[in-house]
Amino acid sequence: MAEEHVYSHAQYRWDMQVLKLMREGRCQDLLDIMPKFIEEALAEVQAGSLNWMLHAMGVPSYPAEIHAYGSVIGTGNAVVEWNPTKPAGAHHG
C-alpha cells in the first residue's frame, strides 16, 4: 500500500475541488460542475450514483464531513458523511 497513489495530479486537484464543495455544503455547485469533472478527471461518478445520492438527500446545502481520502487503483476515493441532525458548526473535516 505504500506504493499506492493517485495516478494523475490533475485528477487529484479535481478531487480536492469536489471535496471542498462538499465541505462547504455547496452540493448544487458540485452538480453544476459534474459534467466537467467527469470529462476531465475520468471520474468514477460517471455512472451517476453520486448525482442520484445528492438528489435523494435533497441536494444538501449543509456541510459534509470528510472522514478519509486516499487512493484505490490510482483514483482518489473519499468517505464522506452528510448528517442533517448535527448542529450548525458541529461539522468538521
Residue pairs with C-beta under 8 A, 6 or more apart in sequence:
4 70
4 71
4 72
4 74
5 71
5 74
6 12
6 15
6 71
6 74
6 75
6 76
7 71
7 74
7 75
8 41
8 42
10 40
10 41
11 41
11 42
11 43
11 75
11 76
12 76
14 37
14 40
14 41
14 43
15 41
15 69
15 76
15 78
17 33
17 37
18 30
18 37
19 66
19 69
19 78
19 80
21 27
21 29
21 30
21 33
22 30
22 63
22 64
22 66
22 80
23 63
23 64
23 65
23 66
23 91
23 93
24 63
25 60
25 61
25 62
25 63
25 64
26 61
27 54
27 59
27 60
27 61
28 59
28 61
30 54
31 51
31 54
31 59
34 45
34 50
34 51
37 43
37 45
38 45
38 46
42 75
44 75
45 51
54 60
57 82
60 82
60 84
62 82
62 84
62 88
62 91
63 91
63 93
64 80
64 81
64 82
64 91
64 93
65 80
65 81
65 82
65 83
65 91
65 92
65 93
66 78
66 79
66 80
66 93
67 78
67 79
67 80
67 81
67 93
68 78
68 79
69 76
69 77
69 78
69 79
70 76
70 77
71 77
83 91
